[in-house]
Amino acid sequence: MRTGPGLLDSGPVNPVESSVVPLRAAVLPSWDRAVASVRDAAQLGKPRVTTMVVFTTAMGAWLAPGSIGLARTALLLFGTALLVASANILNSWYERDTDALMLRT
């Protein structure tokens, strides 16, 4: 961008130069919005409820006869966490009108 004296009489502005938008601003979402979205999803996923369900699943896997191996157990717990958090988010969205009427929410 040109500044200083003679700006108005310095000739036409290069249209390519003036229309270039930084790649991050044009294509990618704002970093702050992305962080806020992840934070909101984490809250809506009800981490305390999700943790209790994952803990219960881990105890069930530990008490069950036989073994499915460490990798499968880790995938089981990760998948359980994703499933429970997703169900909590969907439930929050589905019951948003009813929850708005409740005093405790």
N, C-alpha and C positions, 0 to 999 in steps of 0.2 A: 504494500500500500504506500502510495506516495504522499508525502507531507511537505509542508514548507511553502515559501512564496512561489507563486506561479503555478499553483496546482490547477486552477481552472483553465489557464491558457497553455498548458503543457501538451496539448494534443489529445487524441482519443485514447480512452482506456482500453487495454487489451481485453477483449471479452473472455478469452480463455483464462487469463490470469485472475480476473475479477469473479469468475463463477466457480473457481476451484474450492471445494469444501473438503476439509480434512476427512479422511476415510473413517475414522472412529466416530465422528459426529454424524456422518451421512449414513453409515451402514449399521454400526453396532449400537445397541441401546446404551443409555447412560449407565455408567458403572454404579452410581448411587441407586438408580432404579433397580438394577439387578440385585444388589445387596439387600435392598428393602424387600424385594419380592421373595428372596430366600428366607429372610427373617420372618416375614409374614407367614410363609408356608410352614416354617418350623413352629411358629406359635399355633397355627390352626391345626397342625398335626398332633397337638396335645402331647408333648414329649413325656410327661409323667405317666399318662395312661399307656402310651406306647412302650415305655420302659418296663412297666409292670407286665404287660403282655409278653414282651420279649423275655423277661426274666422267668415267667411262668413256662414259656416254651422251652427255655434252656433247662429248667428243672425237670420238665417232662422228658426231654431228650437224655438227660443224665440218669434219670431213674429207670428209663425203659431198658428192657433186656436187650442185649446185643449192642452193636456200635455201628454207626454209619460213617465214621471217619471224621477227622477234624475239618477238612475242606467242606464236606457236605453239611456239617453242623454249622459252620460259619455262614454258608449260603442260606441255610434254613433260617438262621436268626436274622440275617440281613433282609431276606425276603419277607419275613414276618414283620419286621420293622417298617418296611416300605408299604406293605399291605395295610397294616393298622393305621399308619399315618395317613395314607390315601383315603381310607374309610372315614377317618376323623375329619379330614378336609371336606370330603363329599357331604358328610353329615352336617357340618357347619354351614355349608352352602345351602343344602336342602331345607334346613330348619331355620334359616335366617329370619323369616317373618315371625315365626312363633317365638324364637328367642328374643326378638326385639320387644315383645310384650312382657317378658318376664322381668321381675325386679332384680333377680340375682345376677343377671348377665349384663 
